[in-house]
Amino acid sequence: MKLGVLDYGAGNLRSVLNAFEAIGAHANLVTKPEDFEGIDVLVFPGQGAFGDSVRILKDTHLWEPLRAWLKAEKPYLGICLGYQLLFESSEECPGVEGLAAVAGKVRKFDATSGLKIPHMGWNVAQWETSQSAVWDSLPNPTHVYFVHSYYPEVADESLALCRTDYGVSFISGIAKKNLVAVQFHPEKSQEAGLTLLRNSLKVLEQ
């Protein structure tokens, strides 16, 4: 299986590449449209603003190949920003359209709740039993590492892979045909994160 990790010049991808190396899965960076050719699974990790990321992807001519990849339902693994951009829009950047591969909108955590924003640190992912292949051999719930100020409001709750509570209960990961995407960072979630990456690749190569 050939992995391609989307690199649009934002954020440090080294920890993601190291995590794949740790599970014996070498990944190459995807930096230009032609790099989409010859890969089996596209991995989109990242941190950053919704609107800025859309602009950068368009400026680097990666937006349309990315949309085409998702429309064709080719294997896709999204992490953090790679999860949020799947949706139609975000309160972070009104008027900016997302990839619209999944119905829903990205919402901001309630700043009046008394909780610290961003949501940063360890929290639990409560797994949905219908997606057990993705979290095989992990405890339910599992502690994973988060860094985010916004969360997706998923229109189709049957897509839920896991849920997390932080002032509000939100779907912290989804799974469907040839797609797994999570809000947390598996590459920062120690052995649990590596297990999740390993399982996700197994599911996506089927």
N, C-alpha and C positions, 0 to 999 in steps of 0.2 A: 504494500500500500504506500503510495506516494502522497505525503502531506505537504500542503502549501499554506504557509502562515501569512496572512495579509499584513503587509507593511506599507503604511501610507505616511510614514514619517512622524508619527505621533506616539509617544510613550516608549518605554523600554521593553523590548520583546525578548531580551536575553533569558529572563526567568521562565518564560513560556517554552522557548526552545530547549532550555535545560531540563524542564519537566518532561518533555517528550523524549529527550535523550535518556532520561532516567528509566523510562519504561521501554526502551529499545526501539523507539519510533523516530527515525530521522526526519526532520522537516526542513524544507527550503522556503525562503522568503518569496512572497509574491509582491513585486514592486511595480510591475507594468502589465498591461493587458495580455500580452502574449504569454506571461507566466501562468495564466490559468490553464493553458494547454498542457496536457501530460500529467496533471495531478488528479488524485482520486478523491481526496477529502480537502475541503477548504476550511481553514481555521481562522476565525476572526476574533482576536483578543483586542483589548484596548481600554484605555481610560481617556476621558476628555469630554468636551462639550458636544452635545448632539449636533447643533448647527455647524460648528467649526469642522466637525468630522465629515459631515455631508459635503461641505465646501471643498475640503482637502481631497476627498475621494473623487469629486467631480474634476477638480483641477488636475489631478494626476491620472485622469481617464480610467480610474478603477471602478467608478460607480456603475456604469452600464454593464460591464462584464460581471460584476457582483450581482446586479439585478437579474441578469440572464441566467446566472448559475442557480439562483434561488428559484426562479420561475421554472427552470427545467427540473427542479427537485433533485439536484445533485447533492451528495453528502456534504453537510455543513455543520461545523461545531462553533458556536458563538459563546464568547466569554465577556461579561460585563457590558461594555459598549457594543460588542458584537451581538449581544442579546437585545439591547434597547433599540438599536437601529432597525431591527426587524419590523418594528411597529409603524403605524401610520404617521404619528406625530408625537411631539413631546412638549410639555409645559415649559421646559427649559428654553426652547426656541420656537415660540409661536410663529406659525406661517411657514415653517420649514417641513417639507415632507420627508418621511422616512422611507425605508425600502418597501413598506406595505406588504411584506411577505406573510405577516400575521396580523389579524385584526385586533386593534386595541390602541391605547394611548399611554404614553409614559407620564406619570404623575410625580409631583414633588411631595416629599414627606412634609407633614404639617409642622411648621416651625414653632407653633404655639403649644405643641404637645409636651414640651419640657425635655424631650429627647435630644441628644446631641446630633447635629447634622453637619457633615455627612455621617451616615451609618457606617462606622468603621470598626473593624475587629471581628471577633468570633461570635457567631450566632448559629442557630441550628436550622438545618434543612429537614423538613418533615416530608418523607418520600411518599409518593402515591404508589399503591401496590400494583396498579396497572402498568407501571413502567419499571418493574423490578429488574429487568435485564440491565438497565443503566446503572443501578446502584447495587448490583449483585455483590454480596459479601460485606457490604457496609451496614453498620447499625442504623436503625430507624428510631429516632432522628440521628443525624450526623452533624458534628460541629464543622463548619466551614468558614472561610474568611471573606468578609465583605468590605468594600470601599465604594460607597455611592450615596448620592443625595436624591436620586429619583428612582422610581420603581415602575415596571410595566403593569398596567391594568389590562389583563388579557380578556378579550371578549369571549373566547371559547374555552371555558374552564376544563373541558375534557382533554386539553393539551397539557395540563399541569403535570410536571415531573416532580416538583416539590414546592412546599410553601414555607414561608418564614414570617415570624411576627416581629414587627418593630414599630410600635404605635398603631399599626394597621397590619392585618394579615394580607400578605401579597404572594403571588405566584413567583417564586424565585428561580424557577427553571421550567422549561417546556421541552416536550419531545413529540415528534411526529415522524412521518416517513422521511428518512434520510436527513433528519435535522434534530440536533440536540443543542440547547442554548441555556446558559445559566447566568444569573446575576452575580454570583460570588466568583472568587478566583481559585480555581482548582490548583493552579501553580503555586499558590501561597497557602494551601490548605494541607500541607504535609502529606502523610501517607494516604489519608482519605482522598485528597485531591488527585493523587497519582492513580489510585484505584478507579476513581470516577473517569479520568481520562482514558485509562486502559479499557474500561467497560464501554465507554462511548465509542471508541474506535471499533470495537468488536461489533457493536450494534450498527454502526454506519457502514461497515464493510459487507453486511449481509445483503 
